[in-house]
Amino acid sequence: MCEVRGRLLLERGRDTLVAVGDYVWIVPEGARHGKIERVEERHSVLSRQHPGVSIPAEDVILANPDQVLVVFAIVEPDPHLRMLDRFLVIAEANELPAIICANKLDLASTLHAQELFAVYEQIGYPVIYASAQTGEGIDELRARLAGAVTVVTGPSGVGKSSLLNAIYPALDVQIGEISEVLHKGRHTTRTAQLYALPFGENTFVADTPGIRELGLYEIDHQSLGFYYREFVPFIHQCRYPNCTHDHEPECAVRAAVAAGSISPARYDSYLRLLHGEE
C-alpha cells in the first residue's frame, strides 16, 4: 500500500495525480507500505469528464494505455451506439487506436451483429465479433492484445470480465449479472485493475468499471468534428473555417451526409454530442 507524499499533493493537486497505469517512484516504508515520491509524465491517457462535477474536471480511466478495446453487447443489453461514439471520440482525441468488440454473439445471429456494427467497419475501426461462451473471436482478441497495454472499457453488463476470463482463465475476474428490472449490468469492477497477460512482452489489460456516464473532457465544439474520422476528408472543404457542421451554409460535411458518404446515424450522434444531449 502506497501513499502520495504531501509535497506532490502541494505541487500538483489531488485530482488525477496518480492513476492506474502510472509509472511512479516509491520509497519503501516497511514490508508492505511506501510513499510515492514521483509520478512519471504520461505518454497517453484515457479520461472523461468527472461524473457529477459541473466544472471541467478530469477523471482518468487509465494512464499510459497503448490502445482501447471498447466492448459492447450485441444483445442483453442492446447496444447504445451513441455511447459507443462517445468512447470513439475520446479515443480519437487522445490519439489512441480503438478496437470494437461486439460481444455475446452466442445470443444473436452474425448477420444481425454485422448490421449493427457495419458502419464502424466501413470507416476503418476493427470490429471483433466474439462470444465468451463459445470462444468465437477469442483468438483474435488475444492477438490484438499481445504486446500492448490495453484498456478494456464499455458499459455495464456487456461481458468485459467474461471476455477477459475467456482470454486468460487464470485471471478469474469477478462476473456480474444483468438486472432483469433495469436490463443493465451490475457493477462488478469498482476501480480499474491492471493485469499482466502471458502473450508476449509488455502485455497488460486494464479491466475498468462498467461506465454509465461518459462526458467529454476538454473537447470543444470546434474540434469535435475532427474526432469523427469520416468527417475529416470533408472538413477543410467547408466554406467557413469555424464551421460546426450544424447549420452553416456550404458545409461539406452536411453535403456528404446528403450524398450518402457519411452515415446519417453517426451525423445525428455528432449533433447530439455537439448540443450536449445524451
ABEGO torsion letter per residue (X at the ends): XBBBBAAAAAAAEABGABBBGBBBBBBBBEAABBBBABBBBBABBBBBBBBGBABBBBBBABBGBABBBBBBBABOBBBBAAAAAAAAAAAAAAGBBBBBBBBGAAABBAAAAAAAAAAAAAAGBBBBBBBAAAGBGAAAAAAAABGBBBBBBEBBGAGAAAAAAAABAAAGBBBBBBBAAAGBBBBABABBBBBBBABEBGBBBBBBBBBABBBBBGBBAAAAAAABAAAAAAAAABABAABAGAABBGBAAAAAAAAGABBAAAAAAAAAAAAGBX
